[in-house]
């Protein structure tokens, strides 16, 4: 359970950084509220996907390393 939480935190930080950079560098200042909401929704979806993907990837790679260590010890 501890590893899942750590992987989730890593994914959340990566998603935060990705969303921050996209909103700061790529999305111009919107003229309307709808454009503003759409831009934040889009960057939130992209960063959420990236954060979730990286969190799951880091968890699975840690599990694989542990499994390989266990097999090497036997």
N, C-alpha and C positions, 0 to 999 in steps of 0.2 A: 504494500500500500504506500509506503514511504517513497518508493521509486516512482510510482505513478504520479504522486504529488510533485515530486521534483521535476519529472518530465513535463507535467502540465505547467509548472512555473516557468521552465525554460521556453516552452512554446508560447506562453503568454507574453513573456518579455520580448521574444522575437516578433510576435504579432504586433505588439505595441510599437516597437521600433519601425517595423515595416509601415504601419499605418501612419505614424508620425512623419516619416520621410515622404510618403506619398502625398499626404495632405500639405506638407510644407513646401515640397519642391515641385510636384507635378500638377497639383490642382490649383488653378488660378482662383483669385477671389471671385466668388460667384456673384452674379447681379441680382438673382432672385432667391427666395427662400427654397423654392422647389429645386433649383440647381444646387444649392448648398446641401440640402438633404440627400439628393441623389449622389453627389460627390462623396459625402461621408458614408452613405450606405454602400457604395461600390468599394471604397477603400477598406471599409470595415469587413466586408465579405472577403475580399482578397487577403487581408492580413489575418483574418480568422482562419481561413483555409490554410495559409502558410504556417501560422502558429500551431494549429492542430496537427498538421502533417509533420512538422518538425518535432513536436512533442511525442507523437506516436513513434516516429522514426528513432528518436533517441532512446525511448523505452525499449523498443524491439532490439536495437543494437546492443543495449546493456544486457538484455536477456540472452542474446546470442553469445556475448562474451562470457557470461556466467556459465552457460551450457558448455562452451568449449573448454573452459577451465575445469569444469567438473569431469568432462570426458578425458582430459589430459591427466588428471589425478588418478583415474582408475586404471 
